[in-house]
């Protein structure tokens, strides 16, 4: 199935040419995930990035006590990607991504992404820049959240 028109709606692809998008799309592999299936599992090593084409997913984190909680739900209407950190490094997955509904995603491996970036340098830079901006935004948000938790902890300690 041709996913080019779906991919054009992703903000990630705003700054790359139609030809580069077609070359990129040729590297993508479709993944069907039934509702309830884990697409990515927290703690596992990953090397793929995913583009959600159809459905809704939950992003699930595990606390230090082993409790799991949904920290976000993403749907196909916002052009979302997940697993993008795996294109940058080989560390363990930071969250579980679970299909909330039946989902279709397109995945690209780090190897294929790097080959694409090497052969399409302008597009590779644009894509990595976009991914980098999103990662920085997420880090800033997490820093704000940590600050709120720290402040709440201090207030709790002071009130006792």
N, C-alpha and C positions, 0 to 999 in steps of 0.2 A: 504494500500500500504506500502511496506517496504522501509523506508527511510535511512536505515543503511549506504548504500554506499554513499549517498549524505552527511550524517553527518560526515563520515570519512574525507571528504575534508575540514571540518571546522577546522581551526587552534586550536580552543578551545578544540578539542578532541584529539590532538596529544599525550598527556601524559596519557591517560586513556586506560585501557585494552579493548579488544573486548567484553569480558563478561560484563564489566561495561557499555560500550556503549550500548549494547543490553538492559540492565536493564534500563538505562536512556531513551532510545528511546521508551520503553514500556509506559513511563509516558507522552509522547508528544501527543498533540491533534492537528490534522490538521485544518487549518483555510484557507478557500478560500475567497479572497477579489477581487472583480471586480475593474477594473481601475476606479480611482476617489474616491474609498471608503477609509475612515479613519480607519486604523488598531488600532492606538493609538491616543488619542486626548489630546493635551496640556492642562494642568490644571486639568485633571481628575486624580483620585486616581487609581493607577494600582498595580497589583500583579503578572503580567505575563511577561515572557521573550519570545521573538520570534526568530526563526531561519528562515531566508528567503531561501526557497527551490527553488522557481520558480518566476521570474518576477523582476521588478524594483520598488523601493519605493523612495519617496522624504521625506526628513526630513525637516519639516517646523517649523519655529519659529515665534513668534509674538512680535513686538516691543512694547515699552511702549505706542506708539501712536496707536496701534491696526493694524499696517501694518504687513502683513504676507510675509515672504520671504523663499525661498528654500535655506537652508544652506548646503545641501548635497543630492546627489542621490546615492543610493546603489543598486547593482544588485546581482543576484543569483550566479554570477561567482566568487565572492570574499569571500564566506563563512561568510556573515555578520549576526550579531545578533542585535536586538534592544530591548529596554525595560529592559535591564539587571540591571539597578539601582533598579527596583522594587523587585528584589530578595534580595536586601540589606536592603531597607527601604520602608516605606509605604507612602512616600511623593507624591506630585502631579507630574504628567508626565511633563517633561521639554520641550517636543516638540511634534508636531503632526507627525505621520508617515502615509503617504498617498500612496496608491497603484498607481503607475504611469502607470503600465500595470496590466493585470490580474495577481494575485499573489497567491502563496500557501506558507503559513508559518506553522511552527510547534511551538506550544506554550507549556510552562511549567509554572505551578503556583509556587509561593513562597513556599506553603505548600508541594507540591510534590517534589520540589527541595530540601527543607530541609530534608524531609524524605529520599530521595535518599542519600544526603550527610551523614546523620546519619548512614545509613546502608552500605554505601560504602565510608568510611572516606578518603581513599587515593585519590579516584576519586573526592570526594567533595572538598578536599583541592586543588587539581590540577585545578579544574574548577573555584573555588573562587579566586585562585591566578591569573589565566589568566584574569578573569573579573576585578580584582583589578588593574592589570597592565594596562589594557585598560582604566579604569576609570581615573587612575593617568595620563596617557598620554593625555587624553581628557582635564583634568583640567589644565595641563601644557600648552596645546595649547590655551585654553581659556584665561589663564593668559597672554600669549604672545599677543593675540588679544586685550585684555583689555589695555595692555601697549601701543600698537599701536594706539588705539583709544584715550587714554589719551594724548599721545604725539601729535597726530593730533589736539586735542582740545587745548592744550597749544600753539601750533604753530599758530592756528587760532586766539586765544586770543591775542597773542603777535603781530600778524600782523595788528590787528585793533587798 
